[in-house]
Amino acid sequence: MWRTLVEFARARRQRSRVRRQLAAMTERELQDCGMTRAEIAYELKKPAGRR
């Protein structure tokens, strides 16, 4: 049970870190990656099991 809780906390911190990194990117950097802000927002709002 504790292992599951620790893994959940790690995953949550990782997603938070990725969100901050994506938010800091310029429109040009996102374009170079082939992404738009709308696509990022859509992906981040999905439940974890659907990503």
N, C-alpha and C positions, 0 to 999 in steps of 0.2 A: 504494500500500500504506500509506504513512504517513497519507494523508488518511483512509483507512478506520479506522485505529487512533485517530486524533484524534477522529473522529466517534463512535466507540465510547466513548471516554473521556468525551466531552461528554454523551452520552446517559446514561451510568452516573451521572455527577455530578448530572444533572437528576433522574433517578429517586430518587437518594438524598435530594436536597433536597425532593422531593415527599413522600417517606416521612416525613421529619422534620416537615413541615408538617401532614400528616394525623395523625401521632401526637400532635401538640400540640393538636389540635382537641378541644373538649369534645363530649360526647354530643349536646348541644343543637345545636351547630354542624353536626355530622354529620347530624343529623336534618333540619336546615334545608336541607342539600344533597341530602337524599333518600338518604343512605348509612348503612350500619352498619359497625361495626368488622369484622365477619365478611366483608362484601362487599369491603372494602378489602383485607383480608388475602388473600382469594381472588384478586383482581385482581393484587396485587403478586407472588404466587407463580407466575403464569402466565409461560411463556417470552415473551420480548420480541416474537416474531413473531405471537403470538396475541392481543395486546392491541388 
